[in-house]
């Protein structure tokens, strides 16, 4: 299987999931859930979907439980959006990259704020 085809399929799945997931009615699934990354196996029979919630890693793990229970519906909707001979088996994985990124942004913001106020720890 060509790498280009797998990359294109990966992007198509990610784009479709980004529109399908917000439509789900399960209260466990965060409304601020984001599809961070999708990895499709070389034979395109398995797909790992990494999701992250703005509310934190615990909410991401709770959302994964809701996504797993709705995986049949998600797979059916995904097959309508992405034309493939056989839809890959979906595995949802909680990721904390959004929480980690916001923590880094907060630290940088604190550092910038301290420099603007003239606070210098070296003095």
C-alpha positions in Angstrom: 0.0 0.0 0.0 1.5 3.3 -0.9 2.3 5.8 1.8 0.5 8.6 0.0 -2.8 6.6 0.0 -2.5 5.9 3.7 -1.7 9.5 4.5 -4.7 10.7 2.4 -7.0 8.2 4.1 -5.7 9.2 7.5 -6.5 12.9 6.8 -10.0 11.9 5.4 -10.8 9.9 8.5 -9.6 12.7 10.8 -11.7 15.3 8.9 -14.8 13.1 9.0 -14.4 12.3 12.7 -14.1 16.0 13.5 -17.6 16.5 12.1 -19.2 13.2 13.5 -18.0 13.4 17.1 -19.7 16.8 18.0 -23.0 15.3 16.8 -23.0 12.5 19.4 -25.4 12.8 22.3 -23.6 10.8 24.9 -23.1 13.0 28.1 -19.7 11.3 28.7 -18.3 12.8 25.5 -16.9 16.3 26.0 -18.3 19.0 23.8 -14.7 20.4 23.6 -13.2 17.1 22.3 -10.6 17.3 19.6 -9.2 14.6 17.3 -5.5 15.1 17.8 -4.1 12.4 15.6 -5.2 9.4 13.5 -2.9 6.5 12.7 -3.9 3.9 10.1 -2.2 0.5 9.9 -0.3 -0.4 6.7 -3.0 -2.8 5.5 -5.7 -0.1 6.5 -7.5 -2.6 8.8 -7.0 -0.7 12.0 -7.1 2.9 13.0 -6.0 4.5 16.3 -7.8 7.8 17.0 -6.1 10.0 19.6 -8.6 12.5 21.2 -8.0 15.2 23.7 -10.4 17.4 25.7 -9.8 21.0 26.7 -11.1 20.1 30.2 -8.2 17.8 30.9 -6.9 14.3 30.7 -9.6 12.8 33.0 -12.4 14.2 30.7 -10.5 12.7 27.7 -10.5 9.3 29.3 -14.2 9.6 30.1 -15.0 10.7 26.6 -13.1 7.7 25.2 -15.6 5.4 27.1 -18.5 7.2 25.4 -16.8 7.0 22.0 -16.2 3.2 22.5 -19.9 2.7 23.3 -20.8 4.7 20.1 -18.1 3.1 17.9 -20.7 1.2 15.8 -22.5 4.4 15.0 -19.3 6.3 14.4 -18.0 3.6 12.0 -21.3 3.6 10.0 -21.2 7.4 9.7 -17.5 7.3 8.8 -18.2 4.7 6.1 -20.7 7.2 4.6 -18.2 10.0 4.7 -15.1 8.2 3.6 -15.4 5.8 0.6 -13.4 2.7 1.4 -13.8 -0.9 0.5 -13.5 -2.0 4.2 -13.7 0.5 7.1 -10.8 0.0 9.6 -11.5 -1.1 13.1 -11.5 2.0 15.3 -9.6 2.3 18.6 -10.0 5.5 20.6 -7.1 6.6 22.8 -7.1 9.5 25.3 -4.4 12.0 24.8 -3.4 14.9 27.0 -1.6 17.0 24.4 -4.1 19.9 24.6 -3.8 20.1 28.4 0.0 19.9 28.1 0.0 22.6 25.4 -2.2 25.0 27.5 0.1 24.4 30.5 3.1 25.4 28.4 1.3 28.5 27.1 0.5 29.4 30.7 4.1 29.1 31.8 5.3 31.2 28.8 2.6 33.8 29.6 3.7 33.9 33.2 7.4 34.3 32.1 6.5 37.1 29.6 4.4 38.9 32.3 7.3 38.8 34.7 9.7 40.2 32.1 7.2 43.0 31.3 6.9 44.1 34.9 10.6 44.3 35.3 10.8 41.4 37.8 14.3 40.0 37.5 15.3 37.2 39.7 19.0 37.7 39.0 19.2 41.1 40.7 
